[in-house]
Amino acid sequence: MVQGTTSDAGKSTLVAGLCRVLHRRGVRVAPFKPQNMALNSAVTEDGGEIGRAQALQAQAAGIAPHTDMNPVLLKPSSDTGAQIVIHGRARTDMDARAYHEYKPRAMAAVLESYRRLRAQYDCVLVEGAGSPAEVNLRERDIANMGFAEAVDCPVVLIADIDRGGVFAHFLGTLECLSPSERSRIRGFVINRFRGDLALLEPGLAWLEDKTGKPVFGVLPWLHGLHLDAEDAIQPQQVEKARGARLRAIVPVLPRISNHTDFDALRAHPQVELDFIGPGMRIPPADLIVLPGSKSVRADLDWLRREGWETEIRRHLRYGGKLIGICGGMQMLGTRVHDPLGLEGTAGSLPCLGLLDFETTLDAEKRLGRAGGHLCGLHARVSGYEIHMGISAGPALARPAVRLDDGRRDGALSEDGQVLATYLHGLFDEPEACSALLSWAGLARPVATDYAALREASIERLADALAQHLSIERLLAELR
């Protein structure tokens, strides 16, 4: 099990890299995260929903993603509440206190999935969540040491040296653990190092002498990796050639979901994509994309407070293009109805009114992979659906996508400026990405295969682990 001294220490990345290292050796390996809290999710082969990091790790392991790889997924809908997804299916919504009481049932689901994976694979690489040093969450813990103790699992602890205080992070974490939990930690990995390793080596020797535990390696900062983020929007690491010719902007909604929809655009050499957060100036752009949202009405209120509605209408008057994906699509209609109070108090809210359809939120979530063709753009598109709304209205008679199963998805405005779709992964197919960029005003777009970039990044990551980690020593400890 890989645990971290903090969130975003590199747990997901280390597990993905180790999955590929073992896969290269012919080991049948599977990733596993007992509990994940994220609004970035993926649809699995068995039609369920898991964190995107586990889907990426499955790719690194050379296997199809399955709901057993992330049996408990928490999708925050507010600062204190979340949708609870068990074995890939949304079960209920709970606040933090209610979920704490629910954890023994969640742990049963975790252990059920873990046993199935152990029966199928030679090795299971487990990813923790947050940090095991969160002593307020130790009781009924299922994400870190609570799981490791339950299944007698050895642990590697990783820390991000770029944050500063890496030795304090390691020692402080050990101090917060019980004696049995401390003994479970086999050693350390330091992540995101940049500098002269010789200057770090005295500190490594001090840490090993102080704790009696080895440092398995120091991983360099690998710039330009194209790996799906678990939740937080990562800083742009892709160097663009001068003169990127199309500018796209995306509002960072308070409950933005599946922002990995834009990874292909961020990687495209001719696109300058900016995420615009609260209080930031909304710049001129060729393309505005409204992303998915876990709380459509609340996020639409936020958009209005931040001045986006006025800017979107100005953008369209000047000939700009606008895309809404999933929750962003629902915002483009005339109204959103929430009769069951799924996203807060029951009620309705007027939307932007740019397309003539209404959406009613429904307790049944639609999950599935989907493919088809972009209407009018003659391009193949593929992706997945994760949404709870049912949309209806005249605008949908002019769909954005004709799906392979015969359904029509989304809408395209009569003037061709506004496109709405429920399909996540809209830009992932090279053909679809090029067609959409051409529609948005980019002359002669370069075809970019984001799936190939992701695969190359996994290979590069595995090479780095093989070079900078004592792999044999690490595996010997874990056996």
C-alpha positions as CSV (number, residue, x, y, z in Angstrom):
1,M,0.0,0.0,0.0
2,V,1.2,3.5,-0.9
3,Q,0.3,6.2,1.6
4,G,1.2,9.8,1.6
5,T,2.2,12.4,4.1
6,T,-0.3,14.8,2.4
7,S,-2.8,14.9,-0.3
8,D,-1.2,15.2,-3.8
9,A,2.1,13.8,-2.5
10,G,2.3,11.4,-5.5
11,K,0.4,8.3,-4.3
12,S,-1.6,7.9,-7.6
13,T,1.4,8.5,-9.7
14,L,3.6,6.0,-7.8
15,V,1.0,3.3,-7.9
16,A,0.5,3.9,-11.7
17,G,4.2,3.7,-12.3
18,L,4.6,0.5,-10.2
19,C,1.7,-1.1,-12.0
20,R,3.5,-0.6,-15.3
21,V,6.9,-1.8,-13.9
22,L,5.2,-5.0,-12.7
23,H,3.2,-5.4,-15.9
24,R,6.4,-5.2,-17.9
25,R,7.7,-8.1,-15.8
26,G,4.7,-10.3,-16.6
27,V,3.1,-9.9,-13.2
28,R,-0.7,-9.9,-13.1
29,V,-1.2,-6.7,-11.1
30,A,-4.3,-4.7,-10.2
31,P,-4.7,-1.2,-8.6
32,F,-7.0,-0.7,-5.6
33,K,-8.1,2.4,-3.7
34,P,-10.5,1.5,-0.9
35,Q,-12.0,5.0,-0.6
36,N,-11.7,7.9,-3.0
37,M,-13.1,11.4,-2.7
38,A,-13.1,13.0,-6.2
39,L,-15.3,14.6,-8.8
40,N,-13.2,13.2,-11.6
41,S,-14.6,9.8,-12.3
42,A,-14.5,7.2,-15.1
43,V,-17.0,4.6,-16.4
44,T,-15.8,1.0,-16.1
45,E,-16.2,-2.0,-18.4
46,D,-18.9,-3.3,-16.0
47,G,-20.9,-0.1,-16.3
48,G,-20.0,1.5,-12.9
49,E,-18.2,4.6,-11.7
50,I,-14.7,4.8,-10.2
51,G,-12.0,7.5,-9.7
52,R,-10.1,8.4,-12.8
53,A,-6.8,7.7,-11.1
54,Q,-7.7,4.0,-10.8
55,A,-8.8,3.9,-14.4
56,L,-5.3,5.3,-15.3
57,Q,-3.6,2.7,-13.0
58,A,-5.6,-0.1,-14.7
59,Q,-4.3,1.1,-18.1
60,A,-0.8,1.0,-16.6
61,A,-1.4,-2.5,-15.4
62,G,-2.6,-3.6,-18.9
63,I,-6.2,-4.4,-17.7
64,A,-9.7,-3.0,-18.1
65,P,-10.9,-0.8,-15.2
66,H,-13.4,-2.5,-12.9
67,T,-15.6,-1.2,-10.0
68,D,-13.7,-3.4,-7.6
69,M,-10.6,-1.2,-8.1
70,N,-12.4,1.7,-6.2
71,P,-15.3,0.2,-4.2
72,V,-16.1,3.5,-2.3
73,L,-16.2,6.8,-4.2
74,L,-17.3,10.0,-2.5
75,K,-18.4,12.8,-4.8
76,P,-18.7,16.1,-2.8
77,S,-21.8,18.1,-3.4
78,S,-21.1,20.7,-0.7
79,D,-18.4,21.4,1.9
80,T,-20.0,18.8,4.3
81,G,-22.0,16.5,2.0
82,A,-21.3,14.0,-0.7
83,Q,-22.9,11.4,-3.0
84,I,-21.9,7.9,-1.8
85,V,-21.0,5.6,-4.7
86,I,-20.6,1.9,-3.7
87,H,-19.3,-0.7,-6.1
88,G,-19.8,1.8,-9.0
89,R,-23.4,2.8,-8.2
90,A,-24.7,5.9,-6.4
91,R,-26.4,4.7,-3.2
92,T,-27.3,7.9,-1.3
93,D,-26.2,11.3,-0.2
94,M,-24.8,11.9,3.2
95,D,-23.2,14.6,5.3
96,A,-19.9,13.9,7.0
97,R,-21.3,12.8,10.3
98,A,-23.8,10.3,8.7
99,Y,-21.0,8.9,6.5
100,H,-18.8,8.4,9.6
101,E,-21.6,6.2,11.0
102,Y,-21.9,4.4,7.7
103,K,-18.2,3.5,7.4
104,P,-18.5,-0.1,8.8
105,R,-20.9,-0.9,5.9
106,A,-18.5,0.8,3.5
107,M,-15.6,-1.2,4.9
108,A,-17.6,-4.4,4.2
109,A,-17.8,-3.3,0.5
110,V,-14.1,-2.5,0.5
111,L,-13.1,-5.9,1.9
112,E,-15.4,-7.7,-0.5
113,S,-13.8,-6.0,-3.5
114,Y,-10.3,-6.6,-2.2
115,R,-10.9,-10.3,-1.7
116,R,-12.0,-10.6,-5.3
117,L,-9.0,-8.8,-6.6
118,R,-6.6,-10.9,-4.5
119,A,-8.2,-14.0,-5.9
120,Q,-7.7,-12.9,-9.5
121,Y,-4.2,-11.2,-9.5
122,D,-0.7,-12.0,-8.4
123,C,-0.3,-8.6,-6.8
124,V,-2.6,-5.8,-5.6
125,L,-1.1,-2.3,-5.3
126,V,-3.2,-0.2,-2.9
127,E,-3.4,3.6,-2.8
128,G,-4.3,5.4,0.4
129,A,-6.2,8.7,0.6
130,G,-5.0,11.9,2.1
131,S,-2.7,11.1,5.0
132,P,-2.7,8.4,7.7
133,A,-1.7,11.3,10.1
134,E,-5.3,12.6,10.2
135,V,-5.9,11.3,13.8
136,N,-9.4,12.7,13.9
137,L,-10.4,10.2,11.2
138,R,-8.6,7.2,12.7
139,E,-11.7,5.7,14.2
140,R,-13.5,3.5,11.6
141,D,-10.8,4.5,9.0
142,I,-11.1,2.5,5.8
143,A,-8.8,4.6,3.6
144,N,-5.4,4.3,5.1
145,M,-4.1,2.4,8.2
146,G,-7.6,1.1,9.0
147,F,-7.5,-0.8,5.8
148,A,-3.8,-1.8,6.1
149,E,-4.4,-3.2,9.6
150,A,-7.5,-5.1,8.5
151,V,-5.7,-7.0,5.7
152,D,-2.2,-7.0,7.2
153,C,-0.7,-4.9,4.4
154,P,2.8,-3.4,4.3
155,V,3.0,0.3,3.5
156,V,5.4,2.7,1.7
157,L,5.1,6.3,2.7
158,I,5.6,9.0,0.0
159,A,6.1,12.8,0.4
160,D,6.4,15.7,-1.9
161,I,9.7,17.5,-1.4
162,D,8.7,20.4,-3.5
163,R,6.2,21.5,-0.7
164,G,9.2,21.9,1.7
165,G,9.7,20.2,5.1
166,V,9.9,16.7,3.7
167,F,11.7,15.3,6.7
168,A,9.3,16.8,9.1
169,H,6.4,15.4,7.0
170,F,7.9,11.9,7.4
171,L,8.7,12.1,11.1
172,G,5.5,13.9,12.0
173,T,3.4,11.3,10.2
174,L,5.2,8.5,12.1
175,E,4.6,10.3,15.4
176,C,0.8,10.4,14.7
177,L,0.7,6.6,14.2
178,S,0.2,3.8,16.7
179,P,3.2,1.4,17.3
180,S,1.6,-1.3,15.1
181,E,1.0,1.2,12.3
182,R,4.5,2.6,12.5
183,S,6.0,-0.9,12.2
184,R,3.8,-1.5,9.1
185,I,5.7,1.3,7.2
186,R,8.6,-0.4,5.4
187,G,10.2,2.7,4.0
188,F,10.0,6.1,2.2
189,V,9.9,7.5,-1.3
190,I,10.6,11.2,-1.9
191,N,8.7,12.7,-4.9
192,R,9.2,15.8,-7.1
193,F,12.9,16.5,-6.4
194,R,14.7,19.0,-8.5
195,G,18.3,19.9,-7.7
196,D,21.6,18.3,-6.8
197,L,21.0,14.9,-5.2
198,A,24.3,15.0,-3.5
199,L,23.1,17.9,-1.3
200,L,20.1,15.8,-0.3
201,E,22.0,12.6,0.6
202,P,23.0,13.8,4.2
203,G,19.3,14.3,4.9
204,L,18.4,10.8,3.6
205,A,21.1,9.3,5.8
206,W,19.7,11.2,8.8
207,L,16.2,10.1,8.1
208,E,17.2,6.4,7.8
209,D,19.2,6.6,11.0
210,K,16.4,8.4,12.9
211,T,13.7,6.0,11.8
212,G,15.5,2.8,11.1
213,K,13.6,2.7,7.8
214,P,15.1,2.9,4.3
215,V,14.6,5.5,1.6
216,F,13.7,3.5,-1.4
217,G,14.4,6.3,-3.8
218,V,14.1,10.0,-4.8
219,L,11.9,10.6,-7.8
220,P,12.7,13.7,-10.0
221,W,10.0,16.2,-11.0
222,L,8.8,14.8,-14.4
223,H,7.5,17.7,-16.4
224,G,5.0,17.3,-19.2
225,L,3.4,14.1,-18.1
226,H,-0.1,13.5,-19.5
227,L,-1.7,11.6,-16.6
228,D,-5.3,11.9,-15.5
229,A,-5.5,14.0,-12.3
230,E,-7.4,12.4,-9.4
231,D,-9.3,15.6,-8.5
232,A,-7.4,18.9,-8.3
233,I,-6.7,20.8,-11.5
234,Q,-2.9,20.5,-12.0
235,P,-0.8,23.5,-13.1
236,Q,-0.1,23.6,-16.9
237,Q,3.2,21.7,-17.5
238,V,3.0,21.6,-21.3
239,E,5.3,24.0,-23.1
240,K,3.5,25.5,-26.1
241,A,5.2,26.7,-29.2
242,R,4.9,30.4,-29.7
243,G,1.9,31.5,-31.6
244,A,-0.8,29.1,-30.3
245,R,-3.7,30.2,-32.4
246,L,-6.9,29.4,-30.6
247,R,-7.7,30.5,-27.0
248,A,-10.2,28.5,-25.0
249,I,-11.4,29.3,-21.4
250,V,-13.2,27.2,-18.8
251,P,-14.8,28.5,-15.6
252,V,-13.6,26.7,-12.5
253,L,-17.0,26.0,-11.0
254,P,-17.0,25.4,-7.2
255,R,-18.2,21.8,-7.9
256,I,-16.5,21.3,-11.3
257,S,-16.5,17.6,-12.3
258,N,-14.5,15.7,-14.8
259,H,-12.2,18.5,-15.7
260,T,-10.1,15.8,-17.4
261,D,-12.4,16.5,-20.3
262,F,-9.9,19.3,-21.2
263,D,-6.7,17.4,-20.9
264,A,-6.5,16.9,-24.7
265,L,-7.0,20.6,-25.3
266,R,-4.3,21.5,-22.7
267,A,-1.9,19.2,-24.6
268,H,-2.8,20.5,-28.0
269,P,0.1,22.6,-29.5
270,Q,-2.2,25.1,-31.2
271,V,-4.5,25.7,-28.2
272,E,-4.0,28.0,-25.2
273,L,-6.5,26.8,-22.6
274,D,-7.0,28.7,-19.3
275,F,-9.0,27.7,-16.3
276,I,-10.7,30.9,-14.9
277,G,-11.2,30.8,-11.1
278,P,-13.2,33.0,-8.8
279,G,-12.3,36.7,-8.9
280,M,-10.2,36.3,-12.0
281,R,-10.7,38.5,-15.1
282,I,-12.6,36.7,-17.8
283,P,-10.4,37.2,-20.9
284,P,-11.5,37.3,-24.6
285,A,-11.5,33.9,-26.2
286,D,-12.4,32.0,-29.3
287,L,-14.1,29.2,-27.3
288,I,-15.8,29.0,-23.9
289,V,-16.5,25.6,-22.5
290,L,-18.9,25.1,-19.5
291,P,-17.7,22.0,-17.7
292,G,-19.6,19.3,-15.8
293,S,-20.9,20.1,-12.3
294,K,-21.9,18.1,-9.3
295,S,-24.3,21.0,-8.2
296,V,-25.8,22.6,-11.3
297,R,-28.0,25.2,-9.7
298,A,-25.4,26.3,-7.2
299,D,-22.7,26.5,-9.8
300,L,-25.0,28.4,-12.1
301,D,-25.7,31.0,-9.4
302,W,-21.9,31.2,-8.9
303,L,-21.4,31.8,-12.7
304,R,-23.9,34.7,-12.5
305,R,-22.2,36.2,-9.5
306,E,-18.9,36.1,-11.2
307,G,-20.2,37.9,-14.3
308,W,-20.0,34.9,-16.7
309,E,-23.6,35.3,-18.0
310,T,-22.9,38.8,-19.3
311,E,-19.5,37.8,-20.7
312,I,-20.9,34.7,-22.5
313,R,-23.6,36.8,-24.2
314,R,-21.0,39.3,-25.3
315,H,-18.8,36.4,-26.5
316,L,-21.6,35.1,-28.7
317,R,-22.4,38.6,-30.1
318,Y,-18.8,38.8,-31.3
319,G,-19.0,35.4,-33.0
320,G,-17.3,33.2,-30.4
321,K,-18.2,29.5,-29.9
322,L,-19.7,28.0,-26.8
323,I,-19.8,24.3,-25.6
324,G,-21.6,22.9,-22.6
325,I,-20.7,19.4,-21.3
326,C,-23.0,17.5,-19.0
327,G,-23.9,20.0,-16.2
328,G,-22.6,22.7,-18.5
329,M,-25.1,21.5,-21.1
330,Q,-27.9,21.8,-18.6
331,M,-27.0,25.4,-17.9
332,L,-27.4,26.3,-21.5
333,G,-31.1,25.3,-21.5
334,T,-34.1,27.3,-20.2
335,R,-34.6,25.8,-16.7
336,V,-33.3,23.1,-14.4
337,H,-35.9,21.4,-12.1
338,D,-34.9,19.5,-9.0
339,P,-38.2,18.2,-7.6
340,L,-36.5,15.7,-5.3
341,G,-34.0,18.1,-3.8
342,L,-31.0,16.0,-5.1
343,E,-28.7,19.0,-5.2
344,G,-30.1,20.9,-2.2
345,T,-33.5,22.4,-1.6
346,A,-36.2,21.2,-4.1
347,G,-37.1,23.7,-6.7
348,S,-36.3,25.1,-10.2
349,L,-33.9,27.7,-11.6
350,P,-33.9,29.7,-14.8
351,C,-30.8,28.8,-16.9
352,L,-29.0,30.8,-19.5
353,G,-31.7,30.2,-22.1
354,L,-29.4,29.8,-25.1
355,L,-31.0,26.5,-26.2
356,D,-34.7,25.7,-25.9
357,F,-34.8,22.7,-23.6
358,E,-35.4,22.0,-19.9
359,T,-33.8,19.5,-17.6
360,T,-35.3,17.6,-14.7
361,L,-32.9,16.0,-12.3
362,D,-33.7,12.4,-11.6
363,A,-32.4,10.0,-8.9
364,E,-31.4,7.4,-11.5
365,K,-27.9,8.2,-12.8
366,R,-27.1,7.3,-16.4
367,L,-23.7,5.6,-16.6
368,G,-22.2,4.2,-19.8
369,R,-19.6,4.4,-22.5
370,A,-20.8,5.9,-25.7
371,G,-19.6,6.6,-29.2
372,G,-21.1,8.2,-32.3
373,H,-20.6,11.0,-34.8
374,L,-20.6,14.8,-34.4
375,C,-23.5,16.1,-36.4
376,G,-22.5,18.4,-39.2
377,L,-18.8,17.9,-38.4
378,H,-18.4,14.4,-39.9
379,A,-16.1,13.2,-37.1
380,R,-16.0,10.2,-34.9
381,V,-16.4,10.9,-31.2
382,S,-16.3,8.5,-28.2
383,G,-16.6,9.0,-24.5
384,Y,-18.8,8.3,-21.5
385,E,-22.0,9.5,-19.8
386,I,-22.3,10.2,-16.1
387,H,-25.4,12.4,-15.4
388,M,-28.6,12.5,-13.4
389,G,-30.6,14.9,-15.6
390,I,-33.3,14.2,-18.3
391,S,-33.4,16.9,-20.9
392,A,-36.3,17.6,-23.2
393,G,-37.3,20.4,-25.6
394,P,-37.3,21.5,-29.2
395,A,-33.6,22.3,-29.4
396,L,-32.8,18.6,-29.0
397,A,-34.3,17.9,-32.4
398,R,-31.1,19.4,-33.7
399,P,-28.6,17.0,-31.9
400,A,-24.9,17.6,-31.5
401,V,-24.1,13.8,-31.6
402,R,-25.8,10.8,-33.2
403,L,-24.8,7.9,-31.0
404,D,-24.1,4.4,-32.2
405,D,-27.0,2.9,-30.3
406,G,-29.5,5.2,-32.3
407,R,-30.0,7.8,-29.6
408,R,-29.5,11.5,-30.3
409,D,-27.4,13.5,-27.8
410,G,-27.3,17.2,-27.0
411,A,-28.1,20.1,-29.3
412,L,-26.5,22.4,-31.8
413,S,-28.0,25.9,-32.1
414,E,-29.4,27.0,-35.4
415,D,-26.7,29.6,-35.9
416,G,-24.0,27.0,-35.2
417,Q,-22.4,28.9,-32.3
418,V,-23.6,26.8,-29.3
419,L,-23.0,23.1,-28.9
420,A,-24.3,21.1,-25.9
421,T,-23.7,17.4,-25.1
422,Y,-23.8,14.9,-22.2
423,L,-20.7,13.2,-23.6
424,H,-17.6,13.4,-21.5
425,G,-14.3,12.9,-23.3
426,L,-15.5,15.1,-26.2
427,F,-12.0,16.1,-27.3
428,D,-10.2,12.8,-26.7
429,E,-10.6,11.3,-30.2
430,P,-8.1,13.0,-32.5
431,E,-10.7,13.3,-35.3
432,A,-13.3,14.9,-33.0
433,C,-10.8,17.2,-31.4
434,S,-9.7,18.5,-34.8
435,A,-13.2,18.9,-36.1
436,L,-14.3,20.9,-33.0
437,L,-11.2,23.1,-33.1
438,S,-11.9,23.8,-36.7
439,W,-15.5,24.6,-35.9
440,A,-14.2,27.0,-33.1
441,G,-12.1,28.9,-35.6
442,L,-8.7,27.2,-35.8
443,A,-7.4,26.9,-39.3
444,R,-5.7,23.6,-40.2
445,P,-5.6,22.0,-36.7
446,V,-2.9,19.5,-36.0
447,A,-4.1,16.1,-35.1
448,T,-3.1,15.2,-31.6
449,D,-3.6,11.6,-30.2
450,Y,-4.1,12.2,-26.5
451,A,-4.4,8.5,-25.7
452,A,-1.0,7.9,-27.2
453,L,0.4,10.8,-25.2
454,R,-1.0,9.2,-22.0
455,E,0.5,5.8,-22.8
456,A,3.9,7.4,-23.6
457,S,3.7,9.2,-20.2
458,I,3.0,5.9,-18.4
459,E,6.0,4.4,-20.1
460,R,8.2,7.4,-19.2
461,L,7.0,7.2,-15.6
462,A,7.9,3.5,-15.4
463,D,11.3,4.2,-16.8
464,A,11.9,6.9,-14.2
465,L,10.9,4.5,-11.4
466,A,13.2,1.8,-12.7
467,Q,16.0,4.4,-12.8
468,H,15.5,6.2,-9.5
469,L,13.9,3.6,-7.1
470,S,15.5,0.6,-5.6
471,I,12.9,-1.6,-7.2
472,E,14.2,-4.9,-6.1
473,R,14.7,-3.8,-2.5
474,L,11.2,-2.3,-2.5
475,L,9.6,-5.5,-3.9
476,A,11.5,-7.7,-1.5
477,E,10.1,-5.6,1.4
478,L,6.6,-5.9,0.1
479,R,6.8,-9.6,-0.4
